[in-house]
């Protein structure tokens, strides 16, 4: 039974989310401020976190930044419609997904299941593809989910690693953002900027001025350059 942490200072909203997730068979705990959220993460070690941005004591961005130092579980941010820039900030800090308030229970459950399914499939794929691959000064270890450059380990989120792995295993093939959103994120629809932000963040981590791996084909999409 997957464990989920719901963090929202509006207790009625947190309790509704908790109730709906429990109906689907999840084990759920709640936290109502940023400091409580971090303590609960260390104690509970959830498989997924639903994290509101506007929190007392520490906001959602601060919580996300702190837990990403140690944990890689999927994090779904809760944002309001007027907080458009917050979506990008969350993705930059390592969020895996976001839901805009108000949202339906159906959408929430779909996003939760998609993120958990992605982690499960990723684990299965890693068991089937246990090997270490090197391209230029970049090394991808399929056993440990680690990526290193010049023998220095690069800290990637699960989503960043999944995107890199997908592009690498399909090297030199160009994929549009819709395709990547479906295959890597598991969504039939969504904000395509999510792909752009994750690609940009991944490039900043794995590339240098002399070594470029993820190439943009203008008007079409992205591909991993094998040579």
Secondary structure as GFF3:
##gff-version 3
##sequence-region A 1 227
A	DSSP	beta_strand	3	7	.	.	.	ID=ss1
A	DSSP	alpha_helix	11	23	.	.	.	ID=ss2
A	DSSP	beta_strand	27	31	.	.	.	ID=ss3
A	DSSP	alpha_helix	34	44	.	.	.	ID=ss4
A	DSSP	beta_strand	48	52	.	.	.	ID=ss5
A	DSSP	alpha_helix	60	67	.	.	.	ID=ss6
A	DSSP	beta_strand	74	80	.	.	.	ID=ss7
A	DSSP	alpha_helix	84	92	.	.	.	ID=ss8
A	DSSP	beta_strand	97	101	.	.	.	ID=ss9
A	DSSP	alpha_helix	105	128	.	.	.	ID=ss10
A	DSSP	beta_strand	132	135	.	.	.	ID=ss11
A	DSSP	beta_strand	138	141	.	.	.	ID=ss12
A	DSSP	beta_strand	146	149	.	.	.	ID=ss13
A	DSSP	beta_strand	152	154	.	.	.	ID=ss14
A	DSSP	alpha_helix	158	169	.	.	.	ID=ss15
A	DSSP	alpha_helix	177	180	.	.	.	ID=ss16
A	DSSP	pi_helix	181	185	.	.	.	ID=ss17
A	DSSP	alpha_helix	193	206	.	.	.	ID=ss18
A	DSSP	beta_strand	214	217	.	.	.	ID=ss19
A	DSSP	beta_strand	221	224	.	.	.	ID=ss20
###
